[in-house]
Amino acid sequence: MKIYNSLTRKKEDFEPIEKDKVGMYVCGPTVYDEPHIGHARSAYIFDVVRRYLEYKGYAVVFVRNVTDVDDKIIDKARKEFKTEDLVSAVKAVSSKYLDAYHDDMALLGIKAPTKEPKATEYIPKMIKFIELLIKNEAAYEADGDVYFDIKKAKDYGKLSNQNLDKMEIGARISPGEHKKDPLDFALWKKAKEGEPSWPSPWGNGRPGWHIECSVMSSDILGNAFDIHGGGIDLIFPHHENEIAQSEGAGKKFAKYWIHNGLLTINSEKMAKSLGNYITIKDFIKENESADYLKLLFLNAHYRHPVDYTKEKINEMKIQKERFKILFQKLDRKFGSKDFKKSPSGKMDEIDKFTQEFEAAMDDDFNTPMALGVLFKMVGECNKILDTDQPGSLATLQSAMKTIVELSAIFGLSFEDIGMEKPDAWIGDAIAERERLRKEKKYKEADNVRKMLDEKGIVVEDTKEGPVWRSKL
């Protein structure tokens, strides 16, 4: 199994620190607004990575943090809760939008993390971490603020592949900051009037953003752990600063860095000001299933950007419909009761597809290729059904069991695509169409078919007679 490591910029053999166990840390939400489909991509990608590692037999400890105190949260609190004191308002905002995030992860079918630490729960440990950095002369206090000394960071810029000298060109110190160097970053921020703050050796204040991930990950997963994940937009400065802090404290930190590409909408960056901002709830309300969004993500490699368009979502609906058509064919052929019995074992011809799927996923989680294997299996099942091969029930049972198992790695659900019970009017319309065809009134029969199509019902003529399905 190989993983592309953003730190070394090459694919590497995956060798976890502990045999059969994986420690995985992924940057979670800053809870100040409704999650959007860009957040969905990152959350989904690392859910797939986790599920596949578990499928391979690893015990995965999956940590996803929550930033529940931050400038953006404070700004939102001022706008949403003008009548309350700011400290209470910040708690209300962070609680409200963390609940929204959890609700949306459930809608997407994203597994809950093993641990979900909040920044505010870790402030005492952050203070101790900062004290260690000061002791190691990697950080300094300045008028109630504490900054990381960028000059003390070995190989700073190695993750983002940036040169420190070039980074300093044009860098400036903002008014009110007491940095030694423009690139130094805040570990602790001096308290501002009315804002949430905590006592510290440097006076009341709150932590900087970067420090929380270094502290949480090392506390839960240890000073060295296997995988650190997040969006490509976090490489600099967030992840670069995490490495500097952790190494400054004498910790080895993450072995493999995995970063996902970003999402655009109609080739534009998603933004409320552009009117192309789509929340997860709005997407599911409009499309009734998260699977179409998941299929869009699966069709691109996780490291590549994805452009969202309605046309592409319609293509994803057609992709899911391929599974639906097959499931319904199987129900008609064998009946749900017999077909859903567990097969006695996997067939050799099905095993080759499993091996092909795993080979794709073992190559840096190549989901487009792995998804293609699932559709190859669908095609093979259709061929077996069409040729009516002897012993086909056992082969198809094995194939469909395998499709369901492998699709579960992608969090795809097929519970909604079994046989449908027709309303009386559908059966009557199909019977009327058959009567007209027998009377060779083909134009009138075609009009009935068009009427059904307009109402979302697709009719297919087979050698066993007409069959129908509703459009996805």
C-alpha positions as CSV (number, residue, x, y, z in Angstrom):
1,M,0.0,0.0,0.0
2,K,1.4,3.4,-1.0
3,I,0.4,6.9,0.1
4,Y,1.5,10.2,-1.4
5,N,3.2,12.1,1.4
6,S,2.9,15.8,1.0
7,L,6.0,16.2,3.2
8,T,8.3,14.3,0.8
9,R,6.2,15.0,-2.3
10,K,6.3,11.3,-3.4
11,K,4.4,8.1,-2.9
12,E,5.8,6.0,0.0
13,D,5.1,2.5,1.3
14,F,2.6,2.8,4.1
15,E,4.3,1.4,7.3
16,P,2.5,2.4,10.5
17,I,4.5,3.1,13.6
18,E,2.6,0.3,15.4
19,K,1.7,-2.9,13.6
20,D,-2.0,-3.2,12.8
21,K,-2.8,0.2,14.4
22,V,-3.1,3.6,12.8
23,G,-3.2,7.0,14.5
24,M,-4.9,9.6,12.3
25,Y,-5.4,13.3,13.0
26,V,-7.6,15.4,10.7
27,C,-8.2,19.2,11.1
28,G,-11.9,19.6,11.9
29,P,-14.3,22.6,11.8
30,T,-14.0,26.1,13.1
31,V,-17.6,26.3,14.2
32,Y,-19.0,29.7,13.2
33,D,-21.3,28.9,10.2
34,E,-23.3,26.2,8.4
35,P,-21.0,23.6,6.8
36,H,-20.9,23.7,3.0
37,I,-20.1,21.1,0.3
38,G,-16.5,22.1,0.3
39,H,-16.3,21.0,4.0
40,A,-18.1,17.9,2.9
41,R,-15.3,16.9,0.5
42,S,-12.6,17.0,3.1
43,A,-14.7,15.2,5.7
44,Y,-15.7,12.5,3.2
45,I,-12.3,11.9,1.8
46,F,-10.8,11.2,5.2
47,D,-13.8,9.1,6.1
48,V,-13.0,6.9,3.0
49,V,-9.4,6.7,4.0
50,R,-10.3,5.6,7.5
51,R,-12.9,3.1,6.2
52,Y,-10.4,1.6,3.8
53,L,-7.7,1.3,6.5
54,E,-10.2,-0.5,8.7
55,Y,-11.2,-2.7,5.8
56,K,-7.5,-3.7,5.5
57,G,-7.6,-4.8,9.2
58,Y,-6.0,-1.7,10.9
59,A,-7.4,-0.5,14.2
60,V,-7.8,3.2,13.5
61,V,-7.8,5.9,16.2
62,F,-9.3,8.8,14.3
63,V,-9.0,12.2,15.9
64,R,-10.9,15.3,14.5
65,N,-10.6,18.5,16.5
66,V,-13.1,21.4,16.9
67,T,-11.9,25.0,17.0
68,D,-14.5,26.5,19.3
69,V,-12.8,29.9,20.1
70,D,-11.4,32.0,17.3
71,D,-11.6,35.4,15.7
72,K,-14.3,34.3,13.2
73,I,-16.5,32.8,16.0
74,I,-16.1,36.1,18.0
75,D,-17.1,38.2,15.0
76,K,-20.2,35.9,14.4
77,A,-21.1,36.1,18.1
78,R,-21.1,39.9,17.9
79,K,-23.5,39.8,14.9
80,E,-25.9,37.0,16.0
81,F,-26.1,37.8,19.8
82,K,-25.9,41.5,20.1
83,T,-27.8,41.7,23.4
84,E,-25.7,39.1,25.3
85,D,-22.3,39.4,26.8
86,L,-19.6,38.3,24.4
87,V,-18.3,35.3,26.4
88,S,-21.8,33.8,26.5
89,A,-22.4,34.7,22.9
90,V,-19.2,32.9,21.7
91,K,-20.3,29.7,23.6
92,A,-23.8,29.9,22.0
93,V,-22.4,30.3,18.5
94,S,-19.8,27.5,18.8
95,S,-22.5,25.2,20.3
96,K,-25.0,26.1,17.6
97,Y,-22.7,25.4,14.7
98,L,-21.0,22.4,16.2
99,D,-24.5,20.8,16.4
100,A,-25.1,21.8,12.7
101,Y,-21.8,20.2,11.8
102,H,-22.7,17.0,13.6
103,D,-26.1,16.9,11.9
104,D,-24.6,17.4,8.5
105,M,-22.0,14.6,9.1
106,A,-24.9,12.3,10.0
107,L,-26.7,13.3,6.8
108,L,-23.6,12.4,4.8
109,G,-23.1,9.2,6.6
110,I,-19.7,10.2,7.9
111,K,-18.5,8.1,10.8
112,A,-18.0,9.8,14.2
113,P,-14.4,10.3,15.2
114,T,-12.8,8.2,17.9
115,K,-12.0,11.4,19.7
116,E,-13.3,14.9,19.0
117,P,-11.3,17.3,21.3
118,K,-12.4,21.0,21.6
119,A,-9.9,23.8,21.8
120,T,-11.4,25.2,25.0
121,E,-11.0,21.9,26.7
122,Y,-7.2,21.8,26.0
123,I,-6.1,25.3,27.1
124,P,-4.3,24.2,30.3
125,K,-2.3,21.7,28.1
126,M,-1.7,24.4,25.5
127,I,-0.2,26.6,28.2
128,K,2.2,23.8,29.3
129,F,3.2,23.2,25.7
130,I,3.9,26.9,25.2
131,E,6.0,27.0,28.4
132,L,8.0,24.1,27.0
133,L,8.6,26.0,23.8
134,I,9.8,29.1,25.7
135,K,12.1,26.9,27.8
136,N,13.5,25.4,24.6
137,E,14.1,29.0,23.3
138,A,11.7,28.3,20.4
139,A,9.2,31.0,21.6
140,Y,9.2,34.3,23.4
141,E,6.8,36.5,25.4
142,A,6.1,40.0,24.3
143,D,3.8,42.3,26.3
144,G,1.3,39.5,27.1
145,D,1.5,37.8,23.7
146,V,3.7,34.7,23.0
147,Y,5.2,34.2,19.6
148,F,7.0,31.3,18.0
149,D,10.5,32.3,16.9
150,I,10.6,31.3,13.2
151,K,14.4,31.5,13.1
152,K,14.6,28.6,15.6
153,A,12.5,26.3,13.3
154,K,14.7,23.8,11.6
155,D,13.8,23.5,7.8
156,Y,10.8,25.8,8.1
157,G,9.0,25.7,4.8
158,K,9.7,22.0,4.1
159,L,6.0,21.0,3.9
160,S,4.9,23.9,1.7
161,N,8.2,23.8,-0.2
162,Q,8.9,27.5,0.4
163,N,12.1,29.4,1.0
164,L,12.3,31.3,4.3
165,D,14.3,34.2,2.8
166,K,11.8,34.7,0.0
167,M,8.9,34.4,2.4
168,E,10.3,37.3,4.4
169,I,10.2,39.7,1.4
170,G,7.2,41.9,1.8
171,A,6.3,40.5,5.2
172,R,5.1,43.1,7.7
173,I,4.4,43.4,11.4
174,S,0.8,44.6,12.0
175,P,0.1,47.5,14.4
176,G,-0.1,46.2,18.0
177,E,2.1,43.2,17.4
178,H,5.4,42.9,19.2
179,K,7.1,40.3,17.0
180,K,10.8,40.0,16.5
181,D,10.3,38.8,12.9
182,P,7.3,39.4,10.6
183,L,6.9,35.6,10.1
184,D,6.8,34.8,13.8
185,F,3.3,33.6,14.7
186,A,1.1,33.8,17.8
187,L,1.0,31.0,20.3
188,W,-0.9,33.0,22.9
189,K,-2.9,36.2,22.4
190,K,-3.3,38.9,25.0
191,A,-6.9,39.3,26.2
192,K,-9.0,42.0,24.6
193,E,-11.8,43.7,26.5
194,G,-14.9,41.5,26.6
195,E,-13.5,38.6,24.7
196,P,-13.2,35.1,26.1
197,S,-9.9,34.7,28.0
198,W,-8.1,32.3,30.3
199,P,-5.4,33.0,32.9
200,S,-1.8,32.1,32.0
201,P,1.8,32.9,33.1
202,W,1.7,35.8,30.6
203,G,-1.6,37.3,31.7
204,N,-5.1,36.6,30.6
205,G,-5.6,35.6,26.9
206,R,-6.4,32.8,24.6
207,P,-4.4,30.5,22.4
208,G,-3.5,31.1,18.8
209,W,-5.0,28.8,16.2
210,H,-2.0,26.7,15.2
211,I,-1.1,25.5,18.7
212,E,-4.3,23.5,19.4
213,C,-3.6,20.9,16.8
214,S,0.0,20.2,18.0
215,V,-1.2,19.8,21.5
216,M,-4.3,17.7,20.8
217,S,-2.6,15.3,18.4
218,S,0.4,14.6,20.6
219,D,-1.8,14.3,23.7
220,I,-4.1,11.7,22.2
221,L,-1.9,10.0,19.6
222,G,1.5,10.4,21.0
223,N,4.6,12.5,20.1
224,A,4.8,10.6,16.8
225,F,1.7,9.3,14.9
226,D,0.9,8.0,11.4
227,I,-1.3,10.3,9.4
228,H,-2.1,14.0,9.5
229,G,-4.8,15.1,7.1
230,G,-6.5,18.3,5.9
231,G,-7.3,20.4,2.9
232,I,-4.5,21.7,0.6
233,D,-5.3,25.2,1.8
234,L,-4.1,24.3,5.3
235,I,-0.5,23.4,4.2
236,F,0.6,26.9,4.7
237,P,0.7,28.4,7.2
238,H,-1.3,26.1,9.5
239,H,0.3,22.7,9.0
240,E,3.8,24.3,8.4
241,N,3.4,26.0,11.8
242,E,2.2,22.8,13.5
243,I,5.4,21.0,12.4
244,A,7.6,23.9,13.6
245,Q,5.8,24.0,17.0
246,S,5.9,20.2,17.5
247,E,9.6,19.9,16.5
248,G,10.4,22.9,18.6
249,A,9.0,21.0,21.6
250,G,11.1,18.0,20.7
251,K,8.3,15.9,19.2
252,K,8.6,13.8,16.0
253,F,4.9,14.6,14.9
254,A,3.2,13.1,11.8
255,K,4.9,10.5,9.6
256,Y,2.5,10.9,6.5
257,W,0.8,14.1,5.4
258,I,-2.3,13.7,3.3
259,H,-4.0,16.8,1.7
260,N,-7.2,16.9,-0.4
261,G,-7.8,19.2,-3.3
262,L,-10.4,21.9,-3.1
263,L,-13.9,22.3,-4.5
264,T,-15.0,25.0,-7.0
265,I,-18.5,25.6,-8.3
266,N,-18.9,26.3,-12.0
267,S,-15.1,26.9,-12.1
268,E,-15.4,29.7,-9.4
269,K,-14.4,29.7,-5.8
270,M,-17.4,29.1,-3.6
271,A,-18.4,32.3,-1.7
272,K,-21.7,33.7,-0.3
273,S,-20.9,37.0,-2.1
274,L,-21.0,35.2,-5.5
275,G,-24.3,33.5,-4.7
276,N,-22.8,30.0,-5.3
277,Y,-22.5,29.0,-1.7
278,I,-24.2,25.6,-1.2
279,T,-24.7,24.2,2.3
280,I,-24.7,20.4,2.9
281,K,-28.4,20.6,4.1
282,D,-29.4,22.5,0.9
283,F,-27.7,20.0,-1.3
284,I,-29.5,17.0,0.3
285,K,-32.8,18.9,0.4
286,E,-32.6,19.5,-3.4
287,N,-31.2,16.1,-4.4
288,E,-32.6,13.8,-1.6
289,S,-29.4,11.8,-1.3
290,A,-25.8,12.4,-0.3
291,D,-24.7,9.6,-2.7
292,Y,-24.6,11.9,-5.7
293,L,-22.1,14.3,-3.9
294,K,-20.1,11.3,-2.8
295,L,-20.0,9.9,-6.4
296,L,-18.8,13.3,-7.6
297,F,-15.9,13.2,-5.2
298,L,-15.1,9.6,-6.0
299,N,-14.8,10.3,-9.7
300,A,-11.8,12.6,-9.0
301,H,-8.6,11.6,-7.2
302,Y,-8.6,13.1,-3.7
303,R,-5.5,15.2,-4.4
304,H,-7.1,16.9,-7.5
305,P,-9.5,19.8,-7.5
306,V,-13.2,19.1,-8.1
307,D,-15.6,21.4,-10.0
308,Y,-19.2,21.2,-8.9
309,T,-21.9,21.7,-11.5
310,K,-25.6,20.6,-11.7
311,E,-24.7,18.8,-15.0
312,K,-22.2,16.7,-13.2
313,I,-24.6,15.9,-10.4
314,N,-27.1,14.7,-13.0
315,E,-24.3,12.5,-14.4
316,M,-23.9,11.1,-10.9
317,K,-27.6,10.3,-10.7
318,I,-27.2,8.3,-13.9
319,Q,-24.2,6.4,-12.3
320,K,-26.3,5.5,-9.2
321,E,-29.1,4.4,-11.5
322,R,-26.9,1.7,-12.9
323,F,-26.8,0.1,-9.5
324,K,-30.6,0.5,-9.1
325,I,-31.3,-1.1,-12.5
326,L,-29.2,-4.1,-11.6
327,F,-30.7,-4.6,-8.1
328,Q,-34.2,-4.5,-9.6
329,K,-33.3,-7.0,-12.3
330,L,-32.1,-9.3,-9.6
331,D,-35.2,-8.9,-7.5
332,R,-37.4,-9.7,-10.6
333,K,-35.3,-12.7,-11.5
334,F,-34.8,-14.3,-8.2
335,G,-37.0,-12.5,-5.7
336,S,-35.7,-10.7,-2.7
337,K,-36.1,-13.6,-0.3
338,D,-33.8,-16.0,-2.3
339,F,-31.4,-13.4,-3.6
340,K,-30.6,-11.9,-0.3
341,K,-29.5,-15.1,1.3
342,S,-25.8,-15.1,2.0
343,P,-23.7,-17.0,-0.6
344,S,-21.7,-20.0,0.6
345,G,-18.5,-18.3,-0.4
346,K,-16.9,-15.9,-2.9
347,M,-16.4,-17.1,-6.4
348,D,-13.0,-17.0,-8.1
349,E,-14.4,-14.8,-10.9
350,I,-15.6,-12.3,-8.2
351,D,-12.4,-12.4,-6.2
352,K,-10.5,-11.0,-9.2
353,F,-12.7,-7.8,-9.0
354,T,-12.0,-7.5,-5.2
355,Q,-8.2,-7.8,-5.9
356,E,-8.5,-5.1,-8.7
357,F,-10.5,-2.8,-6.3
358,E,-7.8,-3.2,-3.6
359,A,-5.0,-2.6,-6.0
360,A,-6.6,0.7,-6.9
361,M,-7.1,1.8,-3.3
362,D,-3.6,0.6,-2.3
363,D,-2.3,3.0,-4.9
364,D,-2.8,6.2,-2.9
365,F,-6.5,5.7,-2.6
366,N,-7.3,5.9,-6.3
367,T,-11.1,6.1,-6.0
368,P,-11.8,6.8,-9.7
369,M,-10.2,3.5,-10.6
370,A,-11.8,1.6,-7.7
371,L,-15.2,3.0,-8.5
372,G,-14.6,1.8,-12.1
373,V,-14.2,-1.7,-10.7
374,L,-17.6,-1.6,-9.1
375,F,-19.2,-0.6,-12.4
376,K,-17.3,-3.4,-14.2
377,M,-18.9,-5.8,-11.7
378,V,-22.3,-4.3,-12.5
379,G,-21.6,-4.9,-16.2
380,E,-20.6,-8.5,-15.5
381,C,-23.7,-9.1,-13.5
382,N,-25.9,-7.7,-16.3
383,K,-24.1,-10.0,-18.8
384,I,-24.7,-13.1,-16.6
385,L,-28.4,-12.1,-16.3
386,D,-28.8,-11.5,-20.0
387,T,-27.1,-14.8,-21.0
388,D,-28.9,-16.8,-18.2
389,Q,-25.9,-18.8,-17.4
390,P,-26.2,-22.1,-15.3
391,G,-25.6,-21.6,-11.6
392,S,-26.0,-17.8,-12.0
393,L,-27.8,-17.3,-8.7
394,A,-24.7,-18.3,-6.6
395,T,-22.4,-16.1,-8.7
396,L,-24.7,-13.1,-8.6
397,Q,-25.2,-13.5,-4.9
398,S,-21.5,-13.4,-4.4
399,A,-21.1,-10.5,-6.8
400,M,-23.7,-8.4,-5.1
401,K,-22.5,-9.2,-1.6
402,T,-19.0,-8.0,-2.8
403,I,-20.4,-4.8,-4.4
404,V,-22.3,-3.9,-1.2
405,E,-19.2,-4.6,0.9
406,L,-16.8,-2.6,-1.2
407,S,-19.3,0.2,-1.7
408,A,-19.5,0.5,2.1
409,I,-15.9,1.7,2.1
410,F,-17.2,4.6,0.0
411,G,-20.2,5.1,2.4
412,L,-22.6,4.4,-0.4
413,S,-26.0,3.0,0.6
414,F,-28.3,0.9,-1.6
415,E,-31.1,0.6,0.9
416,D,-33.2,2.9,-1.2
417,I,-32.9,1.1,-4.5
418,G,-34.7,-2.2,-4.0
419,M,-37.9,-3.2,-5.8
420,E,-40.6,-0.6,-5.8
421,K,-44.3,-1.2,-5.2
422,P,-46.3,0.4,-8.0
423,D,-49.2,2.8,-7.4
424,A,-52.3,1.5,-9.1
425,W,-52.2,4.2,-11.7
426,I,-48.7,3.1,-12.8
427,G,-49.9,-0.5,-13.3
428,D,-53.0,0.7,-15.1
429,A,-50.9,2.9,-17.4
430,I,-48.5,0.1,-18.3
431,A,-51.4,-2.3,-18.9
432,E,-53.1,0.3,-21.2
433,R,-49.8,0.8,-23.1
434,E,-49.6,-3.0,-23.6
435,R,-53.2,-3.1,-24.9
436,L,-52.5,-0.3,-27.4
437,R,-49.3,-2.0,-28.6
438,K,-51.2,-5.3,-29.2
439,E,-53.8,-3.4,-31.2
440,K,-50.8,-1.8,-33.2
441,K,-51.8,1.6,-32.0
442,Y,-48.1,2.5,-31.6
443,K,-48.5,6.3,-31.5
444,E,-51.1,6.1,-28.7
445,A,-48.9,3.6,-26.8
446,D,-45.9,5.9,-27.2
447,N,-47.9,8.8,-25.7
448,V,-48.6,6.7,-22.6
449,R,-44.9,6.0,-22.3
450,K,-44.1,9.7,-22.6
451,M,-46.8,10.5,-20.0
452,L,-45.1,8.0,-17.6
453,D,-41.7,9.5,-18.3
454,E,-42.9,13.0,-17.5
455,K,-44.1,11.7,-14.2
456,G,-40.7,10.2,-13.4
457,I,-41.5,6.6,-14.4
458,V,-39.1,4.8,-16.9
459,V,-40.6,1.8,-18.8
460,E,-38.3,-0.8,-20.3
461,D,-39.4,-3.6,-22.6
462,T,-37.8,-7.0,-21.8
463,K,-38.3,-10.5,-23.1
464,E,-40.3,-11.1,-19.9
465,G,-42.5,-8.1,-20.6
466,P,-42.4,-4.4,-19.6
467,V,-40.7,-3.4,-16.4
468,W,-40.6,0.0,-14.8
469,R,-38.6,2.1,-12.3
470,S,-38.8,5.6,-10.9
471,K,-36.1,8.0,-11.9
472,L,-33.5,8.9,-9.3
